[in-house]
Amino acid sequence: MANASVFLTHSYTQNLKTELKNYDIVITATGKKNIWTLGDFQPHQLVLDVGINNSEPGEAVKGDIDVSVETSGITEFSGYVSTVPGGVGPLTVISLLENTFLAAQQ
């Protein structure tokens, strides 16, 4: 996006939950299971969850965002959220395959 401003934060940024509400696109990659809920985001935001956590043996892979409406304290969420698993994972695989192919050509 032309003329976009990019802000980098981390899990120890002060007032992070308040700060997140100021951005149009949020990419979360803390790797901490369910650190966010849908209630932490605004309805107009595009939220990409690329954090992966499966610390419990036998547990399904979880992302940074708990996408269940019940835990968010809200009745409805109209924003756009990629979920884990199945969100950006397939795009990551495609990129890895593309890079492998390009490296093999060189």
ZIGI-V371407 format. One record per residue. N is the residue number from 0. SS is DSSP state (H for helix, E for strand, L for the rest). PHI is phi in degrees with one decimal (none if undefined). PSI is psi as a letter, one per 20 degrees, with the letter a starting at -180 (NA if undefined). Layout:
# ZIGI-V371407
n & ss & phi & psi
N & SS & PHI & PSI
N & SS & PHI & PSI
This chain:
# ZIGI-V371407
n & ss & phi & psi
0 & L & none & p
1 & L & -66.5 & p
2 & L & 61.1 & k
3 & L & -80.5 & q
4 & L & -102.0 & p
5 & L & -112.9 & p
6 & L & -121.1 & p
7 & L & -109.7 & p
8 & L & -127.1 & r
9 & L & -141.7 & r
10 & L & -64.6 & i
11 & L & -103.5 & j
12 & L & -62.0 & p
13 & L & -66.3 & p
14 & L & 56.6 & k
15 & H & -61.1 & g
16 & H & -61.7 & h
17 & H & -71.4 & g
18 & H & -60.2 & g
19 & H & -58.5 & h
20 & L & -70.4 & i
21 & L & -89.0 & i
22 & L & -108.6 & q
23 & L & -81.5 & h
24 & E & -124.4 & p
25 & E & -124.3 & p
26 & E & -115.3 & o
27 & E & -109.7 & p
28 & L & -146.7 & l
29 & L & -79.9 & h
30 & L & 75.6 & j
31 & L & -104.9 & o
32 & L & -57.6 & p
33 & L & 53.9 & k
34 & L & -69.9 & h
35 & E & -118.9 & q
36 & E & -122.7 & r
37 & H & -59.6 & h
38 & H & -66.6 & i
39 & H & -82.0 & i
40 & L & -121.5 & r
41 & L & -90.6 & q
42 & L & -61.0 & h
43 & L & -86.4 & i
44 & L & -82.4 & q
45 & E & -100.6 & o
46 & E & -118.4 & p
47 & E & -110.2 & o
48 & E & -96.1 & o
49 & L & -113.2 & j
50 & L & -78.2 & p
51 & L & -126.6 & p
52 & E & -148.0 & p
53 & L & -140.2 & l
54 & L & -71.1 & h
55 & L & -88.3 & p
56 & L & -57.7 & p
57 & L & 81.3 & i
58 & L & -83.1 & q
59 & L & -67.1 & q
60 & L & -62.4 & p
61 & E & -122.0 & q
62 & L & -103.4 & a
63 & L & -73.6 & h
64 & E & -107.8 & p
65 & E & -83.2 & o
66 & L & -88.0 & j
67 & L & -74.8 & p
68 & H & -63.5 & h
69 & H & -60.5 & h
70 & H & -79.7 & i
71 & H & -85.4 & i
72 & L & 72.4 & j
73 & L & -123.1 & q
74 & L & -96.5 & i
75 & L & -157.8 & q
76 & L & -132.3 & p
77 & L & -106.4 & j
78 & L & -78.3 & a
79 & E & -117.6 & o
80 & E & -130.8 & p
81 & E & -83.0 & q
82 & L & -107.8 & r
83 & L & -119.2 & p
84 & L & -80.2 & r
85 & L & 96.7 & i
86 & L & -82.2 & e
87 & L & -90.0 & i
88 & H & -53.3 & g
89 & H & -60.2 & h
90 & H & -69.3 & h
91 & H & -63.8 & g
92 & H & -61.7 & g
93 & H & -60.2 & g
94 & H & -63.7 & g
95 & H & -63.3 & g
96 & H & -65.0 & g
97 & H & -61.9 & g
98 & H & -65.5 & h
99 & H & -64.5 & g
100 & H & -62.8 & g
101 & H & -64.7 & h
102 & H & -65.1 & h
103 & H & -66.3 & h
104 & H & -67.8 & h
105 & L & -80.3 & NA
